[in-house]
Amino acid sequence: MSFTLIIIVITTIVSISAWKNSSLFSSCVMHPYSIYRNNEYQRFIFSGFVHGSWGHLLFNMVTFFFFGRNVEYAFSYYFGSAGTYFFLALYLLGIIVADIPSYWKNRTNPSYSAIGASGGVSSVLFASILIDPLNQICLYFFICLPGFVLGSIYLVYSYFKGSDLSDRINHDAHLYGALFGMVMTTILRPRFLMEFLDQLTRFSLF
């Protein structure tokens, strides 16, 4: 079984368990104030395995399934047996790194909390875009654009929505998870970036 499927299974089990156990749920939530005051650093990683609803869980895991397989295969191809561990590190570190800006901004705000695997999913999604920028990504199954185009729109949207807490979505995690995914993938194999730029120079809408 691939790491992609293992992560999906574990995340689903933990999320369902947390819905049935309020103590488990509250102990996993990304709560910067608790981390800052009580040194509960485990929340950086545990928060990536709990979700607020079936819709939240399905959206993240379906996205991760489609793009995770591509990145896991590419990593295995280029890095051999070490590739699967690089892939796992990309996902887990993506969850942690993506939450650091939110932690720093809200560490003295007891009312702020966040959950979900968005940082890890964004890391994998943008690693996939870096590796294959011209691959078509379909938004809501009918608006299809090359990955680098949709990714650019997504980054700009996340940046400007980062200060908006009214929709209870951690847009900062999307943004920084995406940036981390591209940076780590480039560090692992710098030729990914050169090949990415080469594909863009040859891209044409017509």
Stockholm file with secondary structure:
# STOCKHOLM 1.0

chainA/1-206         MSFTLIIIVITTIVSISAWKNSSLFSSCVMHPYSIYRNNEYQRFIFSGFVHGSWGHLLFNMVTFFFFGRNVEYAFSYYFGSAGTYFFLALYLLGIIVADIPSYWKNRTNPSYSAIGASGGVSSVLFASILIDPLNQICLYFFICLPGFVLGSIYLVYSYFKGSDLSDRINHDAHLYGALFGMVMTTILRPRFLMEFLDQLTRFSLF
#=GR chainA/1-206 SS CCHHHHHHHHHHHHHHHHHHCHHHHHHHSBCHHHHHHHCCTTHHHHGGGCCSSHHHHHHHHHHHHHHHHHHHHHHHHHHGGGHHHHHHHHHHHHHHHHHHHHHHHHTTCTTCCBCSSHHHHHHHHHHHHHHCTTSEEEETTTEEEEHHHHHHHHHHHHHHHTTCCTTCCCHHHHHHHHHHHHHHHHHHCTHHHHHHHHHHHTCCCC
#=GC SS_cons         CCHHHHHHHHHHHHHHHHHHCHHHHHHHSBCHHHHHHHCCTTHHHHGGGCCSSHHHHHHHHHHHHHHHHHHHHHHHHHHGGGHHHHHHHHHHHHHHHHHHHHHHHHTTCTTCCBCSSHHHHHHHHHHHHHHCTTSEEEETTTEEEEHHHHHHHHHHHHHHHTTCCTTCCCHHHHHHHHHHHHHHHHHHCTHHHHHHHHHHHTCCCC
//
